[in-house]
Amino acid sequence: TSIVCTVGARGRDPGHVAELVIAGMDIMRLNMSHAGPADVSPAIQHLRDCLQTRNEQAGHPADMKFIGIALDTRGPEIRTGTTING
């Protein structure tokens, strides 16, 4: 079982990202449908910084934490106009 956390605008707050790491986040999901690289870059950097600090303090390699990053990319949008029956 993995804990997947969808991170939005609050990902710009390093304290929020640290709280998710402490709470047990295994995968940080970033929704790219409404965001661009500049919007999600701070969250990725905060995660890296948080993990580096945490892992430097780990007493043993088995105590190190690794968290995946999932980018949910925008898929094709299908739009329909007026149909025959309304």
Secondary structure by P-SEA (a helix, b strand, c coil): cbbbbbcccccccaaaaaaaaaacccbbbbbccccccccaaaaaaaaaaaaaaaaaaccccccbbbbbbbbbcccbbbbbcccccc
